[in-house]
Amino acid sequence: MKKFRVTRDIRRKLYGLLFLSPFLIGFIMFFLIPIVRTVYYSFNSISVGAMGGMEFTPNGIGNYVDLFTAEVTTESQTLQELFANQNMDMLISVPLISIFSLFMALLANRKFKGRAVVRMIFFLPIVLGLSVVTDMLTMTTGSELTETGGSLFSDSTVSIMLLHYSGIPLRILNPIMGYVDNIFDLISQAGVQTLIYLTALQSISPSLYEVAKIEGATTYETFWKVTIPTIMHIILFVVVYTVVEQFLNSKIAQEVYSFAFEQNKIGVGSALSVVYIFNVLLVLGLVVLILGKVAKKYE
């Protein structure tokens, strides 16, 4: 009788499946099953039964039709406007956060005396939260910088000149001015991305920079021809992470909660969740499609 032998390749796959199993179990229990239930809820009108519990009445795509024809947000805004504004804000905030975090990582990666102390001072508020810092600024300046937007930039001469002479549409300029006003929120949103970039920068082989220096490349050329191509796959990861994070903290997520738990419209809230997920997947698909092609060129 021939004895069955487990080859090295099969053993590696089994080990990989074993280490992946906690994620698969968590994904099925806490994501896949709730998603299936949400889709089912979205095609039903849900009410409280006579004996308690939920009573389901199938209504086809009625919840989806009501979502975009009859329902409005808590701020009396149509759902079409909500999705349009969210996607427009995403178009501005994601590149801004991704570029800003890369800039901070480049600064933190430079070699100078006391670098470890500077890194600790920079990342400690991000790890612990910025509420203490913003509260101290509120006390010293007498203005609610984080809640009302403050007046660091929006009321300044620079912003007025940009409005009158740059020709930049207000639709694009206003969110940028908002991020400049709320610089501490921007730093907190870019914290994890900065750590990811910093790890990627430290993993670049010093020999690549030495070769570029020998070839006579300038700092600018080294950045675009060595640093960026080497970490391009990390840039893709950071952008995807930022997109997901922005959607999780968006107003759409708040409206889903409002419909389902405050207005007791579970069916409509479920329909909004399904549309919301498809919108996220569409944005992520475009990001991966565009940046994925760029990343492949540098492999």
C-alpha positions as protocol buffer text, in pm:
chain_id: "A"
residue {
  index: 1
  type: MET
  ca { x: 0 y: 0 z: 0 }
}
residue {
  index: 2
  type: LYS
  ca { x: 143 y: 332 z: -109 }
}
residue {
  index: 3
  type: LYS
  ca { x: 194 y: 574 z: 178 }
}
residue {
  index: 4
  type: PHE
  ca { x: 55 y: 925 z: 128 }
}
residue {
  index: 5
  type: ARG
  ca { x: 318 y: 1194 z: 173 }
}
residue {
  index: 6
  type: VAL
  ca { x: 246 y: 1558 z: 235 }
}
residue {
  index: 7
  type: THR
  ca { x: 466 y: 1759 z: 3 }
}
residue {
  index: 8
  type: ARG
  ca { x: 625 y: 2086 z: 101 }
}
residue {
  index: 9
  type: ASP
  ca { x: 392 y: 2280 z: -128 }
}
residue {
  index: 10
  type: ILE
  ca { x: 80 y: 2123 z: 27 }
}
residue {
  index: 11
  type: ARG
  ca { x: 221 y: 2182 z: 376 }
}
residue {
  index: 12
  type: ARG
  ca { x: 276 y: 2550 z: 302 }
}
residue {
  index: 13
  type: LYS
  ca { x: -80 y: 2586 z: 172 }
}
residue {
  index: 14
  type: LEU
  ca { x: -218 y: 2416 z: 484 }
}
residue {
  index: 15
  type: TYR
  ca { x: -15 y: 2646 z: 708 }
}
residue {
  index: 16
  type: GLY
  ca { x: -138 y: 2946 z: 510 }
}
residue {
  index: 17
  type: LEU
  ca { x: -499 y: 2831 z: 545 }
}
residue {
  index: 18
  type: LEU
  ca { x: -445 y: 2775 z: 918 }
}
residue {
  index: 19
  type: PHE
  ca { x: -315 y: 3128 z: 975 }
}
residue {
  index: 20
  type: LEU
  ca { x: -588 y: 3270 z: 751 }
}
residue {
  index: 21
  type: SER
  ca { x: -868 y: 3084 z: 927 }
}
residue {
  index: 22
  type: PRO
  ca { x: -924 y: 3344 z: 1207 }
}
residue {
  index: 23
  type: PHE
  ca { x: -980 y: 3611 z: 942 }
}
residue {
  index: 24
  type: LEU
  ca { x: -1210 y: 3385 z: 737 }
}
residue {
  index: 25
  type: ILE
  ca { x: -1417 y: 3297 z: 1044 }
}
residue {
  index: 26
  type: GLY
  ca { x: -1443 y: 3664 z: 1145 }
}
residue {
  index: 27
  type: PHE
  ca { x: -1526 y: 3769 z: 788 }
}
residue {
  index: 28
  type: ILE
  ca { x: -1807 y: 3514 z: 756 }
}
residue {
  index: 29
  type: MET
  ca { x: -1955 y: 3576 z: 1101 }
}
residue {
  index: 30
  type: PHE
  ca { x: -1921 y: 3954 z: 1130 }
}
residue {
  index: 31
  type: PHE
  ca { x: -1931 y: 4072 z: 768 }
}
residue {
  index: 32
  type: LEU
  ca { x: -2068 y: 3822 z: 516 }
}
residue {
  index: 33
  type: ILE
  ca { x: -2371 y: 3707 z: 719 }
}
residue {
  index: 34
  type: PRO
  ca { x: -2474 y: 4066 z: 815 }
}
residue {
  index: 35
  type: ILE
  ca { x: -2435 y: 4173 z: 450 }
}
residue {
  index: 36
  type: VAL
  ca { x: -2664 y: 3890 z: 333 }
}
residue {
  index: 37
  type: ARG
  ca { x: -2921 y: 3986 z: 598 }
}
residue {
  index: 38
  type: THR
  ca { x: -2897 y: 4352 z: 500 }
}
residue {
  index: 39
  type: VAL
  ca { x: -2967 y: 4268 z: 136 }
}
residue {
  index: 40
  type: TYR
  ca { x: -3268 y: 4060 z: 246 }
}
residue {
  index: 41
  type: TYR
  ca { x: -3396 y: 4343 z: 469 }
}
residue {
  index: 42
  type: SER
  ca { x: -3363 y: 4593 z: 182 }
}
residue {
  index: 43
  type: PHE
  ca { x: -3629 y: 4406 z: -20 }
}
residue {
  index: 44
  type: ASN
  ca { x: -3878 y: 4401 z: 266 }
}
residue {
  index: 45
  type: SER
  ca { x: -4095 y: 4639 z: 462 }
}
residue {
  index: 46
  type: ILE
  ca { x: -4013 y: 4567 z: 827 }
}
residue {
  index: 47
  type: SER
  ca { x: -4242 y: 4631 z: 1120 }
}
residue {
  index: 48
  type: VAL
  ca { x: -4293 y: 4503 z: 1474 }
}
residue {
  index: 49
  type: GLY
  ca { x: -4503 y: 4187 z: 1484 }
}
residue {
  index: 50
  type: ALA
  ca { x: -4808 y: 4137 z: 1706 }
}
residue {
  index: 51
  type: MET
  ca { x: -4613 y: 3887 z: 1919 }
}
residue {
  index: 52
  type: GLY
  ca { x: -4294 y: 4092 z: 1910 }
}
residue {
  index: 53
  type: GLY
  ca { x: -3994 y: 4058 z: 1685 }
}
residue {
  index: 54
  type: MET
  ca { x: -3967 y: 4176 z: 1326 }
}
residue {
  index: 55
  type: GLU
  ca { x: -4235 y: 4116 z: 1065 }
}
residue {
  index: 56
  type: PHE
  ca { x: -4124 y: 4111 z: 700 }
}
residue {
  index: 57
  type: THR
  ca { x: -4346 y: 4216 z: 410 }
}
residue {
  index: 58
  type: PRO
  ca { x: -4180 y: 4178 z: 67 }
}
residue {
  index: 59
  type: ASN
  ca { x: -4199 y: 4496 z: -139 }
}
residue {
  index: 60
  type: GLY
  ca { x: -3942 y: 4434 z: -415 }
}
residue {
  index: 61
  type: ILE
  ca { x: -3734 y: 4741 z: -493 }
}
residue {
  index: 62
  type: GLY
  ca { x: -3975 y: 4974 z: -317 }
}
residue {
  index: 63
  type: ASN
  ca { x: -3718 y: 5074 z: -55 }
}
residue {
  index: 64
  type: TYR
  ca { x: -3465 y: 5163 z: -326 }
}
residue {
  index: 65
  type: VAL
  ca { x: -3723 y: 5371 z: -514 }
}
residue {
  index: 66
  type: ASP
  ca { x: -3826 y: 5555 z: -196 }
}
residue {
  index: 67
  type: LEU
  ca { x: -3462 y: 5610 z: -111 }
}
residue {
  index: 68
  type: PHE
  ca { x: -3402 y: 5830 z: -415 }
}
residue {
  index: 69
  type: THR
  ca { x: -3752 y: 5973 z: -468 }
}
residue {
  index: 70
  type: ALA
  ca { x: -3917 y: 6031 z: -130 }
}
residue {
  index: 71
  type: GLU
  ca { x: -3658 y: 6010 z: 146 }
}
residue {
  index: 72
  type: VAL
  ca { x: -3428 y: 6293 z: 257 }
}
residue {
  index: 73
  type: THR
  ca { x: -3138 y: 6309 z: 500 }
}
residue {
  index: 74
  type: THR
  ca { x: -3146 y: 6450 z: 852 }
}
residue {
  index: 75
  type: GLU
  ca { x: -3029 y: 6780 z: 698 }
}
residue {
  index: 76
  type: SER
  ca { x: -3318 y: 6783 z: 444 }
}
residue {
  index: 77
  type: GLN
  ca { x: -3086 y: 6685 z: 163 }
}
residue {
  index: 78
  type: THR
  ca { x: -3167 y: 6438 z: -113 }
}
residue {
  index: 79
  type: LEU
  ca { x: -2972 y: 6112 z: -123 }
}
residue {
  index: 80
  type: GLN
  ca { x: -2843 y: 6196 z: -472 }
}
residue {
  index: 81
  type: GLU
  ca { x: -2686 y: 6514 z: -334 }
}
residue {
  index: 82
  type: LEU
  ca { x: -2544 y: 6324 z: -36 }
}
residue {
  index: 83
  type: PHE
  ca { x: -2366 y: 6069 z: -257 }
}
residue {
  index: 84
  type: ALA
  ca { x: -2247 y: 6340 z: -498 }
}
residue {
  index: 85
  type: ASN
  ca { x: -2103 y: 6549 z: -214 }
}
residue {
  index: 86
  type: GLN
  ca { x: -1943 y: 6246 z: -51 }
}
residue {
  index: 87
  type: ASN
  ca { x: -1773 y: 6135 z: -371 }
}
residue {
  index: 88
  type: MET
  ca { x: -1658 y: 6492 z: -443 }
}
residue {
  index: 89
  type: ASP
  ca { x: -1513 y: 6524 z: -94 }
}
residue {
  index: 90
  type: MET
  ca { x: -1344 y: 6188 z: -147 }
}
residue {
  index: 91
  type: LEU
  ca { x: -1186 y: 6313 z: -468 }
}
residue {
  index: 92
  type: ILE
  ca { x: -1026 y: 6597 z: -272 }
}
residue {
  index: 93
  type: SER
  ca { x: -955 y: 6448 z: 71 }
}
residue {
  index: 94
  type: VAL
  ca { x: -796 y: 6117 z: -35 }
}
residue {
  index: 95
  type: PRO
  ca { x: -516 y: 6271 z: -248 }
}
residue {
  index: 96
  type: LEU
  ca { x: -466 y: 6543 z: 14 }
}
residue {
  index: 97
  type: ILE
  ca { x: -430 y: 6299 z: 302 }
}
residue {
  index: 98
  type: SER
  ca { x: -214 y: 6059 z: 99 }
}
residue {
  index: 99
  type: ILE
  ca { x: 27 y: 6332 z: -16 }
}
residue {
  index: 100
  type: PHE
  ca { x: 41 y: 6500 z: 324 }
}
residue {
  index: 101
  type: SER
  ca { x: 118 y: 6172 z: 502 }
}
residue {
  index: 102
  type: LEU
  ca { x: 395 y: 6095 z: 248 }
}
residue {
  index: 103
  type: PHE
  ca { x: 542 y: 6441 z: 311 }
}
residue {
  index: 104
  type: MET
  ca { x: 538 y: 6384 z: 688 }
}
residue {
  index: 105
  type: ALA
  ca { x: 695 y: 6041 z: 645 }
}
residue {
  index: 106
  type: LEU
  ca { x: 975 y: 6188 z: 433 }
}
residue {
  index: 107
  type: LEU
  ca { x: 1045 y: 6445 z: 705 }
}
residue {
  index: 108
  type: ALA
  ca { x: 1041 y: 6182 z: 979 }
}
residue {
  index: 109
  type: ASN
  ca { x: 1273 y: 5957 z: 777 }
}
residue {
  index: 110
  type: ARG
  ca { x: 1550 y: 6215 z: 740 }
}
residue {
  index: 111
  type: LYS
  ca { x: 1864 y: 6155 z: 942 }
}
residue {
  index: 112
  type: PHE
  ca { x: 1935 y: 6417 z: 1208 }
}
residue {
  index: 113
  type: LYS
  ca { x: 2018 y: 6429 z: 1575 }
}
residue {
  index: 114
  type: GLY
  ca { x: 1726 y: 6362 z: 1805 }
}
residue {
  index: 115
  type: ARG
  ca { x: 1523 y: 6196 z: 1530 }
}
residue {
  index: 116
  type: ALA
  ca { x: 1372 y: 5942 z: 1771 }
}
residue {
  index: 117
  type: VAL
  ca { x: 1254 y: 6219 z: 2005 }
}
residue {
  index: 118
  type: VAL
  ca { x: 1098 y: 6414 z: 1717 }
}
residue {
  index: 119
  type: ARG
  ca { x: 916 y: 6104 z: 1597 }
}
residue {
  index: 120
  type: MET
  ca { x: 783 y: 6038 z: 1944 }
}
residue {
  index: 121
  type: ILE
  ca { x: 661 y: 6397 z: 1979 }
}
residue {
  index: 122
  type: PHE
  ca { x: 494 y: 6381 z: 1637 }
}
residue {
  index: 123
  type: PHE
  ca { x: 325 y: 6043 z: 1667 }
}
residue {
  index: 124
  type: LEU
  ca { x: 227 y: 6053 z: 2035 }
}
residue {
  index: 125
  type: PRO
  ca { x: -75 y: 6285 z: 1979 }
}
residue {
  index: 126
  type: ILE
  ca { x: -185 y: 6064 z: 1689 }
}
residue {
  index: 127
  type: VAL
  ca { x: -171 y: 5751 z: 1905 }
}
residue {
  index: 128
  type: LEU
  ca { x: -336 y: 5909 z: 2209 }
}
residue {
  index: 129
  type: GLY
  ca { x: -578 y: 6134 z: 2018 }
}
residue {
  index: 130
  type: LEU
  ca { x: -567 y: 6508 z: 1954 }
}
residue {
  index: 131
  type: SER
  ca { x: -847 y: 6613 z: 2189 }
}
residue {
  index: 132
  type: VAL
  ca { x: -602 y: 6735 z: 2454 }
}
residue {
  index: 133
  type: VAL
  ca { x: -407 y: 6942 z: 2200 }
}
residue {
  index: 134
  type: THR
  ca { x: -717 y: 7097 z: 2044 }
}
residue {
  index: 135
  type: ASP
  ca { x: -868 y: 7170 z: 2386 }
}
residue {
  index: 136
  type: MET
  ca { x: -551 y: 7354 z: 2488 }
}
residue {
  index: 137
  type: LEU
  ca { x: -558 y: 7557 z: 2164 }
}
residue {
  index: 138
  type: THR
  ca { x: -923 y: 7641 z: 2222 }
}
residue {
  index: 139
  type: MET
  ca { x: -839 y: 7767 z: 2570 }
}
residue {
  index: 140
  type: THR
  ca { x: -542 y: 7975 z: 2453 }
}
residue {
  index: 141
  type: THR
  ca { x: -699 y: 8116 z: 2133 }
}
residue {
  index: 142
  type: GLY
  ca { x: -1056 y: 8145 z: 2255 }
}
residue {
  index: 143
  type: SER
  ca { x: -1201 y: 7988 z: 1940 }
}
residue {
  index: 144
  type: GLU
  ca { x: -1348 y: 7650 z: 1858 }
}
residue {
  index: 145
  type: LEU
  ca { x: -1101 y: 7553 z: 1587 }
}
residue {
  index: 146
  type: THR
  ca { x: -1211 y: 7195 z: 1544 }
}
residue {
  index: 147
  type: GLU
  ca { x: -1586 y: 7238 z: 1571 }
}
residue {
  index: 148
  type: THR
  ca { x: -1656 y: 7559 z: 1382 }
}
residue {
  index: 149
  type: GLY
  ca { x: -1362 y: 7556 z: 1144 }
}
residue {
  index: 150
  type: GLY
  ca { x: -1194 y: 7857 z: 1307 }
}
residue {
  index: 151
  type: SER
  ca { x: -1052 y: 8140 z: 1101 }
}
residue {
  index: 152
  type: LEU
  ca { x: -692 y: 8034 z: 1046 }
}
residue {
  index: 153
  type: PHE
  ca { x: -731 y: 8042 z: 668 }
}
residue {
  index: 154
  type: SER
  ca { x: -1090 y: 8085 z: 553 }
}
residue {
  index: 155
  type: ASP
  ca { x: -1102 y: 8452 z: 655 }
}
residue {
  index: 156
  type: SER
  ca { x: -743 y: 8538 z: 567 }
}
residue {
  index: 157
  type: THR
  ca { x: -613 y: 8763 z: 290 }
}
residue {
  index: 158
  type: VAL
  ca { x: -457 y: 8461 z: 116 }
}
residue {
  index: 159
  type: SER
  ca { x: -794 y: 8286 z: 86 }
}
residue {
  index: 160
  type: ILE
  ca { x: -959 y: 8603 z: -46 }
}
residue {
  index: 161
  type: MET
  ca { x: -688 y: 8638 z: -313 }
}
residue {
  index: 162
  type: LEU
  ca { x: -732 y: 8272 z: -410 }
}
residue {
  index: 163
  type: LEU
  ca { x: -1104 y: 8323 z: -447 }
}
residue {
  index: 164
  type: HIS
  ca { x: -1068 y: 8631 z: -669 }
}
residue {
  index: 165
  type: TYR
  ca { x: -758 y: 8567 z: -877 }
}
residue {
  index: 166
  type: SER
  ca { x: -686 y: 8192 z: -895 }
}
residue {
  index: 167
  type: GLY
  ca { x: -998 y: 8091 z: -1086 }
}
residue {
  index: 168
  type: ILE
  ca { x: -1024 y: 7775 z: -873 }
}
residue {
  index: 169
  type: PRO
  ca { x: -1392 y: 7675 z: -839 }
}
residue {
  index: 170
  type: LEU
  ca { x: -1538 y: 7719 z: -491 }
}
residue {
  index: 171
  type: ARG
  ca { x: -1647 y: 7353 z: -506 }
}
residue {
  index: 172
  type: ILE
  ca { x: -1281 y: 7254 z: -498 }
}
residue {
  index: 173
  type: LEU
  ca { x: -1133 y: 7541 z: -297 }
}
residue {
  index: 174
  type: ASN
  ca { x: -1372 y: 7528 z: 1 }
}
residue {
  index: 175
  type: PRO
  ca { x: -1285 y: 7171 z: 110 }
}
residue {
  index: 176
  type: ILE
  ca { x: -913 y: 7251 z: 79 }
}
residue {
  index: 177
  type: MET
  ca { x: -954 y: 7561 z: 295 }
}
residue {
  index: 178
  type: GLY
  ca { x: -1152 y: 7349 z: 540 }
}
residue {
  index: 179
  type: TYR
  ca { x: -863 y: 7103 z: 572 }
}
residue {
  index: 180
  type: VAL
  ca { x: -615 y: 7387 z: 621 }
}
residue {
  index: 181
  type: ASP
  ca { x: -835 y: 7535 z: 892 }
}
residue {
  index: 182
  type: ASN
  ca { x: -863 y: 7197 z: 1061 }
}
residue {
  index: 183
  type: ILE
  ca { x: -496 y: 7109 z: 1029 }
}
residue {
  index: 184
  type: PHE
  ca { x: -506 y: 6901 z: 1346 }
}
residue {
  index: 185
  type: ASP
  ca { x: -784 y: 6685 z: 1206 }
}
residue {
  index: 186
  type: LEU
  ca { x: -576 y: 6640 z: 891 }
}
residue {
  index: 187
  type: ILE
  ca { x: -276 y: 6527 z: 1099 }
}
residue {
  index: 188
  type: SER
  ca { x: -490 y: 6281 z: 1293 }
}
residue {
  index: 189
  type: GLN
  ca { x: -638 y: 6138 z: 971 }
}
residue {
  index: 190
  type: ALA
  ca { x: -290 y: 6098 z: 820 }
}
residue {
  index: 191
  type: GLY
  ca { x: -134 y: 5928 z: 1123 }
}
residue {
  index: 192
  type: VAL
  ca { x: -165 y: 5564 z: 1021 }
}
residue {
  index: 193
  type: GLN
  ca { x: -75 y: 5644 z: 661 }
}
residue {
  index: 194
  type: THR
  ca { x: 239 y: 5824 z: 778 }
}
residue {
  index: 195
  type: LEU
  ca { x: 347 y: 5517 z: 975 }
}
residue {
  index: 196
  type: ILE
  ca { x: 290 y: 5294 z: 672 }
}
residue {
  index: 197
  type: TYR
  ca { x: 490 y: 5526 z: 446 }
}
residue {
  index: 198
  type: LEU
  ca { x: 769 y: 5551 z: 704 }
}
residue {
  index: 199
  type: THR
  ca { x: 799 y: 5174 z: 719 }
}
residue {
  index: 200
  type: ALA
  ca { x: 812 y: 5156 z: 340 }
}
residue {
  index: 201
  type: LEU
  ca { x: 1078 y: 5427 z: 316 }
}
residue {
  index: 202
  type: GLN
  ca { x: 1297 y: 5250 z: 572 }
}
residue {
  index: 203
  type: SER
  ca { x: 1272 y: 4926 z: 374 }
}
residue {
  index: 204
  type: ILE
  ca { x: 1429 y: 5081 z: 61 }
}
residue {
  index: 205
  type: SER
  ca { x: 1781 y: 4950 z: 10 }
}
residue {
  index: 206
  type: PRO
  ca { x: 2046 y: 5223 z: 65 }
}
residue {
  index: 207
  type: SER
  ca { x: 2238 y: 5080 z: -232 }
}
residue {
  index: 208
  type: LEU
  ca { x: 1970 y: 5220 z: -467 }
}
residue {
  index: 209
  type: TYR
  ca { x: 2038 y: 5571 z: -342 }
}
residue {
  index: 210
  type: GLU
  ca { x: 2413 y: 5514 z: -363 }
}
residue {
  index: 211
  type: VAL
  ca { x: 2384 y: 5407 z: -728 }
}
residue {
  index: 212
  type: ALA
  ca { x: 2167 y: 5710 z: -805 }
}
residue {
  index: 213
  type: LYS
  ca { x: 2424 y: 5938 z: -640 }
}
residue {
  index: 214
  type: ILE
  ca { x: 2710 y: 5780 z: -837 }
}
residue {
  index: 215
  type: GLU
  ca { x: 2513 y: 5832 z: -1160 }
}
residue {
  index: 216
  type: GLY
  ca { x: 2482 y: 6200 z: -1074 }
}
residue {
  index: 217
  type: ALA
  ca { x: 2108 y: 6207 z: -1004 }
}
residue {
  index: 218
  type: THR
  ca { x: 1977 y: 6510 z: -819 }
}
residue {
  index: 219
  type: THR
  ca { x: 1760 y: 6483 z: -509 }
}
residue {
  index: 220
  type: TYR
  ca { x: 1454 y: 6558 z: -719 }
}
residue {
  index: 221
  type: GLU
  ca { x: 1542 y: 6287 z: -973 }
}
residue {
  index: 222
  type: THR
  ca { x: 1619 y: 6038 z: -696 }
}
residue {
  index: 223
  type: PHE
  ca { x: 1280 y: 6098 z: -539 }
}
residue {
  index: 224
  type: TRP
  ca { x: 1085 y: 6041 z: -862 }
}
residue {
  index: 225
  type: LYS
  ca { x: 1300 y: 5765 z: -1009 }
}
residue {
  index: 226
  type: VAL
  ca { x: 1398 y: 5569 z: -696 }
}
residue {
  index: 227
  type: THR
  ca { x: 1173 y: 5647 z: -399 }
}
residue {
  index: 228
  type: ILE
  ca { x: 833 y: 5670 z: -571 }
}
residue {
  index: 229
  type: PRO
  ca { x: 875 y: 5361 z: -797 }
}
residue {
  index: 230
  type: THR
  ca { x: 998 y: 5154 z: -501 }
}
residue {
  index: 231
  type: ILE
  ca { x: 702 y: 5237 z: -277 }
}
residue {
  index: 232
  type: MET
  ca { x: 437 y: 5257 z: -551 }
}
residue {
  index: 233
  type: HIS
  ca { x: 260 y: 4943 z: -424 }
}
residue {
  index: 234
  type: ILE
  ca { x: 253 y: 5099 z: -75 }
}
residue {
  index: 235
  type: ILE
  ca { x: 100 y: 5417 z: -220 }
}
residue {
  index: 236
  type: LEU
  ca { x: -176 y: 5203 z: -369 }
}
residue {
  index: 237
  type: PHE
  ca { x: -234 y: 5039 z: -31 }
}
residue {
  index: 238
  type: VAL
  ca { x: -243 y: 5376 z: 148 }
}
residue {
  index: 239
  type: VAL
  ca { x: -495 y: 5521 z: -99 }
}
residue {
  index: 240
  type: VAL
  ca { x: -723 y: 5218 z: -63 }
}
residue {
  index: 241
  type: TYR
  ca { x: -696 y: 5239 z: 318 }
}
residue {
  index: 242
  type: THR
  ca { x: -775 y: 5611 z: 310 }
}
residue {
  index: 243
  type: VAL
  ca { x: -1079 y: 5560 z: 85 }
}
residue {
  index: 244
  type: VAL
  ca { x: -1221 y: 5296 z: 319 }
}
residue {
  index: 245
  type: GLU
  ca { x: -1149 y: 5507 z: 627 }
}
residue {
  index: 246
  type: GLN
  ca { x: -1315 y: 5813 z: 474 }
}
residue {
  index: 247
  type: PHE
  ca { x: -1627 y: 5617 z: 383 }
}
residue {
  index: 248
  type: LEU
  ca { x: -1650 y: 5463 z: 730 }
}
residue {
  index: 249
  type: ASN
  ca { x: -1651 y: 5812 z: 884 }
}
residue {
  index: 250
  type: SER
  ca { x: -1877 y: 5967 z: 620 }
}
residue {
  index: 251
  type: LYS
  ca { x: -2220 y: 6121 z: 659 }
}
residue {
  index: 252
  type: ILE
  ca { x: -2368 y: 5830 z: 465 }
}
residue {
  index: 253
  type: ALA
  ca { x: -2283 y: 5594 z: 750 }
}
residue {
  index: 254
  type: GLN
  ca { x: -2457 y: 5834 z: 990 }
}
residue {
  index: 255
  type: GLU
  ca { x: -2766 y: 5843 z: 769 }
}
residue {
  index: 256
  type: VAL
  ca { x: -2780 y: 5461 z: 763 }
}
residue {
  index: 257
  type: TYR
  ca { x: -2792 y: 5464 z: 1143 }
}
residue {
  index: 258
  type: SER
  ca { x: -3054 y: 5741 z: 1141 }
}
residue {
  index: 259
  type: PHE
  ca { x: -3289 y: 5556 z: 902 }
}
residue {
  index: 260
  type: ALA
  ca { x: -3256 y: 5218 z: 1073 }
}
residue {
  index: 261
  type: PHE
  ca { x: -3251 y: 5308 z: 1443 }
}
residue {
  index: 262
  type: GLU
  ca { x: -3385 y: 5662 z: 1484 }
}
residue {
  index: 263
  type: GLN
  ca { x: -3659 y: 5673 z: 1219 }
}
residue {
  index: 264
  type: ASN
  ca { x: -3739 y: 5300 z: 1246 }
}
residue {
  index: 265
  type: LYS
  ca { x: -3709 y: 5255 z: 867 }
}
residue {
  index: 266
  type: ILE
  ca { x: -3496 y: 4942 z: 871 }
}
residue {
  index: 267
  type: GLY
  ca { x: -3579 y: 4850 z: 512 }
}
residue {
  index: 268
  type: VAL
  ca { x: -3482 y: 5193 z: 379 }
}
residue {
  index: 269
  type: GLY
  ca { x: -3169 y: 5198 z: 595 }
}
residue {
  index: 270
  type: SER
  ca { x: -3075 y: 4855 z: 463 }
}
residue {
  index: 271
  type: ALA
  ca { x: -3128 y: 4972 z: 105 }
}
residue {
  index: 272
  type: LEU
  ca { x: -2904 y: 5271 z: 173 }
}
residue {
  index: 273
  type: SER
  ca { x: -2640 y: 5034 z: 315 }
}
residue {
  index: 274
  type: VAL
  ca { x: -2647 y: 4821 z: -1 }
}
residue {
  index: 275
  type: VAL
  ca { x: -2617 y: 5125 z: -230 }
}
residue {
  index: 276
  type: TYR
  ca { x: -2345 y: 5260 z: -1 }
}
residue {
  index: 277
  type: ILE
  ca { x: -2144 y: 4935 z: -29 }
}
residue {
  index: 278
  type: PHE
  ca { x: -2173 y: 4933 z: -408 }
}
residue {
  index: 279
  type: ASN
  ca { x: -2057 y: 5295 z: -416 }
}
residue {
  index: 280
  type: VAL
  ca { x: -1753 y: 5207 z: -202 }
}
residue {
  index: 281
  type: LEU
  ca { x: -1671 y: 4906 z: -422 }
}
residue {
  index: 282
  type: LEU
  ca { x: -1702 y: 5122 z: -734 }
}
residue {
  index: 283
  type: VAL
  ca { x: -1463 y: 5385 z: -599 }
}
residue {
  index: 284
  type: LEU
  ca { x: -1218 y: 5119 z: -479 }
}
residue {
  index: 285
  type: GLY
  ca { x: -1238 y: 4947 z: -817 }
}
residue {
  index: 286
  type: LEU
  ca { x: -1150 y: 5269 z: -999 }
}
residue {
  index: 287
  type: VAL
  ca { x: -863 y: 5337 z: -759 }
}
residue {
  index: 288
  type: VAL
  ca { x: -718 y: 4987 z: -797 }
}
residue {
  index: 289
  type: LEU
  ca { x: -767 y: 4997 z: -1175 }
}
residue {
  index: 290
  type: ILE
  ca { x: -587 y: 5329 z: -1219 }
}
residue {
  index: 291
  type: LEU
  ca { x: -311 y: 5300 z: -957 }
}
residue {
  index: 292
  type: GLY
  ca { x: -273 y: 4925 z: -1016 }
}
residue {
  index: 293
  type: LYS
  ca { x: -165 y: 4988 z: -1374 }
}
residue {
  index: 294
  type: VAL
  ca { x: 84 y: 5249 z: -1255 }
}
residue {
  index: 295
  type: ALA
  ca { x: 222 y: 5015 z: -987 }
}
residue {
  index: 296
  type: LYS
  ca { x: 268 y: 4733 z: -1239 }
}
residue {
  index: 297
  type: LYS
  ca { x: 491 y: 4954 z: -1453 }
}
residue {
  index: 298
  type: TYR
  ca { x: 740 y: 4975 z: -1164 }
}
residue {
  index: 299
  type: GLU
  ca { x: 745 y: 4605 z: -1075 }
}
